[in-house]
Every structure is written in C-alpha cells, then in structure tokens.
Amino acid sequence: MPTRDENHEMKLSQAIDALEPDQAQDVRTKIIDTSLYSVFLLSSSDSMNEACQVLLVEHVPAKEPKAFVLPLEIKTSATKTEILKKAAAAVELHFTEPHHAV
C-alpha cells in the first residue's frame, strides 16, 4: 500500500500528465506544496525561452486532482522571493475566481 507521500506524488504526476498535449512542458521546480494544492515552474522545451510558466495542481481530498497553467510568466532570472510572491498572487487570484465560489 502506498504511503501518504507516495500517493500525493502519484496524484500530482497524474494531474500533470493529464494536461493538454500543447501544454506539456518540463516541470522544473516545485515552489509551493500544501495539502490542497502544489505549484510548479514549467519550462518550455525551447532553451531560448527566458520565462517559465506556473502550473497549479489542485489535489483536494476525495476529488480527482486538476492541473491549471496560470496566466503568468516568470523570468528565469527572478529571485526565489520574486517567484514566490508572483506565484502566490496568481494562486490567490485563481482561487478567488467565480468558479471556485461555494
């Protein structure tokens, strides 16, 4: 039986694999990991690209995980603090959109 961490990683992997083929990119770094969602930096296969996109994976208990590419690009030269601030703001905006209202 998989451990909680193995199950968590498996759900994240499934959600990332379920992205549309045109959105398939290399997951670069996990920047936020909570019990309800995780946020990753995605890099394009094009090495000339100087920006990364942000991938949000919602993994709410008792629901199938969902992955969203957030409308945000972060320069690869950004500091960790800049990355976290921009990603946190984009995640907050995502969760306050009407489709997430209870």
N, C-alpha and C positions, 0 to 999 in steps of 0.2 A: 504494500500500500504506500503510495507516495506521501512524503512529508508535506507539511503546510507550505514550506518554501518551494519544494519541487512542484507542487500543484499550482502555486502562484506563478512560477516561471513558465509552466506549461500553458496556463491561460493567457499570459502575455504573448507567448510565441504564437499561439493560435490566432489571437486578435491581429497581430502584426501580419501574419501570413494571409489573413482574410482581406487585406487591403486590395483595392483595385490594382490590376497589373501596372497601370501607368503611374501609380503612386508608389510602387515597390522601390524602395531605396535602401541603402545600408543604414542600419541602426548603429549610430556612432557611440552615444553615451547615454546612460540613464542619469537624468538630472534631478528627478523628484520621484520618490516611491512612497506611497501611503497605502493604507489598507483598502482604499476605494478607487484610487487611480495611480497611474505612473506616467511620467513624462520623459520622452527621449529626444535627443537630437538626431535628425536624419541627414545624411549627406548624400548628395547626388553621385551617381557613378562617374559623372563628368568631373575630373580632377581640377578643371579650370574654374569650377564654381566656387566662389568665395563666401557663400552663405549656406546655412543649414536651415532646414525646416524643423518644425516642432511637432512631434507625434504625441497625442494624448491617448492613453488606453484606460478606459473605464472598466474596472473589474469589481463591480458591486456584488456582494454575496447573493447567491441564489439567482443570478442572472448571467446570461452569456456575456463575455467581455466584448466591448466595442472599441474600435480604434478610429481616431479622427486626426487628420492632418490639420493643425491650426493655421489660420491665415496670418502667419508671422514668419519672418526670416531673420535669422541671427547670423551676424558676420562671424566667420571662424576666428577672427582676431579678438572677439569680445572676451572680457574677463569673466570669471565664474560668477561674480556678483551681478554683472550686467545680464548674463544669461539667465540667472535665477529670477531677477526682477522682471525681465521681459516675459519669461515663461509663466511666472506666477500671475502676472496681469492677464495674459492670454487665457490661462486656465480659468481664472475668476470670471472673465467675460464669457467664456464658453458655458460655464455652469449657471450664469445669470440670464442666458438667453431663454426666450419663452418656452422652447421645447423641453426645458428642464424644470419648469414650474410644476409644483404639486397641485 
